[in-house]
């Protein structure tokens, strides 16, 4: 990595510039980031929303608040609630971390994406989206590792199984987000954001398409077995930057959003064999120039969609009608349901983790047919 690139990387991670940077090593930066994350302070403020439809009052309770529960990070992603804690990725520090209410944050796995000994040289060396299968196994979009993998237990030192790493003998771009269907198949998006340049012209990018894929038998793949590479299905080929992905509660529809250049949410009908048809634009927010893009999303039990977007978290009805935006003072990456009744919504953003409490329960991540 050249000196200018190193200084730029350190500036991004620490937010510090000037002559001090020249004497800071990458290891020092990572230590500082970890210490800042553990020194989190909870702050509660009134929830600010851009109310777009009166029906939002059935979702957001009167007097709702926004709690900042952890701070001091640089670009968070992939939140998922597991038992009593939130797992999330800090992409820039190449780590998966946990937040436990009342106990703070801890590093679960580092490195979580890029495994090389040399400096990565790109902006996003870590892992990205995460989800659970019906057996409770944490499944991860490897992002800069360019694969999809599964922990066989919640022991970070335990065995890991690679579920997908290539399509038609070409290495995947950088898997971004993922969701299981109740038949045990796994769907994931594959834009180039985990590559060093994040561009389609990146010299390491082997697939022309930034696709959406399906692993038919992800749930039943044996621990430690090689990926069933010949079975991997490429389902969507015409989105320039596919990102967040979620099923409707009845699994009749798959939602996929696109981050750029168009900021759109798409809806596809799911056929009995798991393939997709009838893709249509659910909503187009390209004209909204506020900070943030369509990114991670989830649905509630009524089928409403919650997604990162311009200015915060967008809430849509099942047919794509915008109901409100939860306004967040920084770019939002994703959301996750938590708590015994799944009415707690965690929000990951650039530097912080937030939560709020809603009236409608989130749809479970894992379902049995």
C-alpha positions in Angstrom: 0.0 0.0 0.0 1.4 3.4 -0.9 1.9 6.1 1.7 -1.0 8.3 0.4 -3.3 5.3 0.4 -2.3 4.3 3.9 -2.9 7.8 5.2 -6.3 7.9 3.5 -7.2 4.5 5.1 -6.1 5.6 8.6 -8.0 8.9 8.2 -11.1 6.9 7.4 -10.8 4.6 10.3 -9.8 7.2 13.0 -11.3 10.4 11.7 -7.9 12.0 12.5 -5.7 13.9 10.1 -2.5 16.0 10.1 1.0 15.2 11.2 -0.2 12.8 13.9 -1.3 10.3 11.3 2.1 9.9 9.8 3.3 8.2 13.1 0.2 6.0 13.6 0.5 2.3 12.6 -2.4 0.3 11.2 -2.2 -1.9 14.4 -2.6 1.2 16.6 -5.6 2.3 14.6 -7.3 -1.1 15.1 -6.6 -1.0 18.9 -8.0 2.5 19.2 -11.2 1.5 17.3 -11.8 -1.5 19.5 -11.3 0.6 22.7 -13.7 3.3 21.4 -16.3 0.7 20.6 -16.1 -0.8 24.2 -16.5 2.7 25.7 -20.1 3.0 24.5 -22.6 5.2 26.2 -26.3 4.8 25.8 -28.2 8.0 24.8 -32.0 8.2 24.4 -33.7 10.8 22.3 -37.2 11.1 20.8 -37.7 9.1 17.7 -37.8 11.4 14.7 -39.8 10.2 11.7 -40.8 11.5 8.3 -44.5 10.4 8.4 -45.8 9.6 5.0 -49.0 7.7 5.7 -51.3 7.7 8.7 -51.1 3.9 9.0 -47.6 4.2 10.3 -49.2 4.9 13.7 -50.1 1.2 13.9 -46.4 0.4 13.7 -44.6 3.2 15.6 -46.0 3.8 19.1 -46.7 7.3 20.4 -43.7 8.7 22.3 -41.3 6.3 20.7 -37.6 6.8 21.4 -34.3 6.1 19.6 -31.5 4.7 21.8 -27.9 4.8 20.8 -26.5 1.7 22.5 -23.0 1.4 21.1 -20.6 3.9 19.4 -17.1 4.4 18.2 -17.2 2.2 15.0 -16.5 2.7 11.3 -19.1 1.3 9.0 -21.2 -1.4 10.6 -23.2 -4.0 8.7 -25.0 -7.4 8.9 -26.8 -7.3 12.2 -28.5 -10.4 13.5 -29.9 -11.2 16.9 -28.7 -14.6 18.3 -30.1 -15.7 21.7 -29.2 -12.8 23.9 -26.9 -10.7 21.8 -26.5 -8.8 18.5 -23.9 -10.0 16.1 -22.7 -7.3 13.6 -19.8 -6.7 11.2 -17.4 -3.8 11.4 -16.2 -4.0 7.8 -13.3 -1.6 7.9 -11.6 -3.3 10.9 -12.3 -6.7 9.3 -14.2 -8.1 12.3 -17.4 -9.6 13.5 -18.5 -8.2 16.9 -21.2 -8.7 19.4 -23.3 -6.3 21.5 -25.0 -7.6 24.7 -27.3 -5.3 26.5 -25.8 -4.3 29.8 -22.4 -5.8 28.9 -21.3 -3.8 25.9 -19.4 -5.0 22.8 -16.8 -7.6 22.1 -14.8 -9.0 19.2 -16.2 -12.4 18.1 -13.9 -13.0 15.0 -11.0 -11.1 13.4 -10.2 -11.3 10.6 -13.7 -12.0 9.3 -13.2 -11.4 5.6 -9.9 -10.8 3.9 -7.4 -13.3 5.2 -4.1 -12.2 3.6 -1.0 -11.2 5.5 -0.4 -8.1 3.3 -2.5 -4.9 3.8 -5.7 -5.2 1.9 -5.4 -2.0 0.0 -9.2 -1.5 -0.3 -11.9 0.2 1.7 -13.9 -2.8 2.9 -11.7 -5.9 4.0 -14.3 -7.4 6.3 -17.4 -9.6 6.1 -20.9 -8.2 5.5 -24.5 -9.5 6.0 -25.4 -12.3 8.4 -28.4 -14.6 9.0 -29.3 -17.8 10.8 -30.5 -21.1 9.5 -33.2 -23.2 11.1 -30.5 -25.0 13.2 -29.3 -21.7 14.6 -26.1 -21.7 12.7 -24.7 -18.3 11.8 -24.3 -17.8 8.1 -22.1 -15.0 6.7 -21.6 -13.1 3.5 -17.8 -13.1 3.3 -17.6 -9.9 1.3 -13.8 -9.3 0.8 -13.3 -13.1 1.4 -15.5 -13.5 -1.7 -17.6 -16.4 -0.4 -20.5 -17.4 1.8 -19.7 -19.4 4.9 -21.4 -21.0 7.9 -20.3 -21.4 11.5 -21.1 -24.9 12.7 -21.3 -23.6 16.3 -21.2 -20.2 18.0 -17.5 -20.8 18.8 -15.5 -18.5 16.6 -12.6 -21.0 16.7 -14.8 -23.9 15.7 -15.3 -25.3 12.2 -16.5 -23.2 9.3 -18.2 -24.6 6.1 -18.0 -22.7 2.8 -21.4 -22.8 1.1 -20.5 -20.9 -2.1 -17.3 -19.4 -3.5 -17.6 -19.4 -7.3 -20.1 -19.6 -10.2 -19.2 -21.5 -13.4 -15.6 -21.7 -12.2 -15.3 -18.0 -11.7 -14.8 -16.5 -8.2 -17.7 -14.6 -6.8 -17.5 -10.8 -6.6 -18.1 -10.1 -2.9 -21.3 -11.6 -1.3 -23.2 -8.8 0.4 -26.4 -10.0 2.0 -28.3 -13.3 2.3 -31.6 -14.9 3.4 -32.8 -18.5 3.9 -36.0 -19.8 2.5 -38.0 -22.4 4.5 -37.0 -25.2 2.1 -33.4 -24.8 3.3 -32.1 -22.9 0.2 -30.1 -19.8 0.6 -30.3 -16.6 -1.6 -27.6 -14.0 -1.7 -26.5 -10.8 -3.5 -23.1 -10.4 -5.1 -22.1 -6.8 -5.9 -18.5 -5.7 -6.1 -18.3 -3.6 -2.9 -15.8 -6.0 -1.2 -13.3 -5.7 -4.1 -10.4 -3.3 -3.7 -11.7 -0.7 -6.1 -15.4 -1.5 -5.8 -15.7 -1.1 -9.5 -16.8 -3.4 -12.3 -13.4 -2.8 -13.9 -11.6 -4.2 -10.9 -8.8 -6.5 -12.2 -9.8 -9.2 -9.7 -13.5 -9.2 -10.8 -14.1 -12.3 -12.9 -17.9 -12.3 -13.2 -19.4 -9.7 -15.5 -22.7 -9.9 -13.7 -23.4 -8.5 -10.3 -25.9 -11.2 -9.6 -28.4 -12.7 -7.1 -27.9 -16.4 -6.5 -29.5 -19.4 -4.9 -27.8 -22.3 -3.1 -30.5 -25.0 -3.4 -29.3 -27.3 -0.5 -27.5 -24.9 1.8 -29.2 -26.2 4.9 -28.3 -29.8 4.3 -24.7 -29.3 3.2 -22.6 -31.4 5.5 -20.2 -29.7 7.8 -16.8 -29.2 6.2 -18.0 -30.4 2.8 -16.9 -28.5 -0.3 -19.5 -26.2 -1.9 -21.9 -27.7 -4.3 -20.5 -25.4 -7.0 -22.4 -27.0 -9.9 -25.7 -26.4 -8.2 -25.3 -22.7 -7.6 -28.1 -20.8 -9.5 -27.8 -17.3 -10.9 -31.3 -15.9 -10.6 -31.1 -12.1 -11.3 -28.6 -10.6 -13.8 -29.9 -7.1 -14.6 -29.3 -5.1 -11.3 -26.1 -3.1 -11.3 -25.6 -3.1 -7.5 -28.0 -5.7 -5.8 -27.7 -5.4 -2.1 -30.4 -6.1 0.6 -32.6 -9.2 0.3 -35.7 -10.5 2.1 -38.7 -12.7 1.7 -42.3 -11.8 2.3 -43.8 -13.8 5.2 -45.5 -16.2 2.9 -42.4 -16.5 0.7 -44.5 -15.7 -2.4 -42.2 -12.7 -3.1 -38.5 -12.0 -2.8 -37.5 -8.4 -2.3 -34.1 -7.2 -3.6 -32.9 -3.6 -3.5 -30.3 -1.9 -5.6 -28.0 0.7 -4.1 -26.8 2.6 -7.2 -27.0 4.4 -9.6 -30.7 3.9 -9.2 -32.0 3.6 -5.6 -34.8 1.1 -6.1 -36.5 -1.8 -4.3 -37.6 -4.7 -6.5 -40.2 -7.5 -6.0 -40.0 -10.9 -7.7 -42.5 -13.7 -7.6 -41.0 -16.9 -6.3 -41.8 -20.0 -8.3 -42.3 -23.5 -6.7 -38.8 -24.5 -7.8 -37.2 -21.5 -6.1 -36.5 -19.6 -9.3 -37.9 -16.0 -9.8 -40.2 -14.4 -12.2 -42.1 -11.1 -12.8 -39.6 -8.7 -11.4 -41.0 -5.2 -10.9 -40.0 -1.9 -9.3 -41.6 -1.7 -5.9 -40.3 1.8 -5.2 -37.8 4.2 -6.8 -36.1 6.7 -4.5 -33.4 7.8 -7.0 -34.5 11.4 -6.8 -34.0 11.5 -3.0 -30.5 13.0 -2.5 -30.3 12.7 1.2 -27.4 10.6 2.5 -27.8 6.8 2.3 -28.8 4.1 -0.2 -31.1 1.1 -0.3 -29.3 -1.6 1.7 -30.1 -4.3 4.3 -33.8 -5.0 5.0 -36.2 -7.1 7.0 -40.0 -7.7 7.1 -42.5 -7.8 9.9 -45.3 -10.3 10.5 -47.7 -8.2 8.5 -45.4 -8.1 5.5 -44.2 -4.5 6.0 -40.7 -3.9 4.8 -38.0 -2.1 6.8 -34.9 -1.1 4.8 -31.9 1.2 5.0 -32.4 4.1 2.6 -31.8 7.8 2.2 -31.9 9.6 5.6 -32.5 6.4 7.6 -34.8 3.4 7.8 -37.6 3.3 5.2 -40.9 1.5 6.1 -43.0 0.2 3.2 -46.3 -1.6 3.1 -46.2 -5.0 1.4 -47.2 -3.4 -1.9 -44.5 -0.8 -1.8 -46.3 2.2 -0.4 -43.9 4.3 1.7 -45.3 4.7 5.2 -42.5 6.6 7.0 -38.8 7.1 7.3 -37.1 6.7 10.7 -34.6 9.5 10.6 -31.1 8.6 11.6 -28.3 11.2 11.8 -25.9 9.1 9.7 -25.9 6.6 6.9 -27.8 3.4 7.8 -26.7 0.0 6.5 -29.2 -2.5 7.9 -31.7 -3.6 10.5 -32.4 -6.6 12.7 -35.3 -7.8 14.9 -34.5 -8.7 18.5 -36.0 -9.5 21.8 -38.4 -12.3 23.0 -41.3 -10.8 20.9 -39.1 -9.4 18.0 -40.5 -5.9 18.5 -37.1 -4.4 19.1 -35.5 -3.0 15.9 -31.7 -2.7 15.9 -30.2 -0.3 13.4 -26.6 -0.4 12.2 -25.1 2.8 10.8 -21.8 4.3 10.0 -20.5 4.8 13.5 -23.2 3.6 15.9 -25.8 1.0 16.8 -29.3 2.2 17.6 -32.5 0.5 18.7 -36.2 1.4 18.9 -39.3 -0.4 20.0 -42.3 -1.0 17.6 -45.8 -2.3 17.8 -45.6 -5.1 15.2 -43.4 -8.1 15.6 -40.7 -8.9 13.1 -40.9 -12.0 10.9 -38.6 -14.8 12.2 -35.4 -15.3 10.3 -35.8 -19.0 10.3 -39.0 -20.9 9.3 -39.9 -24.5 8.7 -42.0 -25.5 5.7 
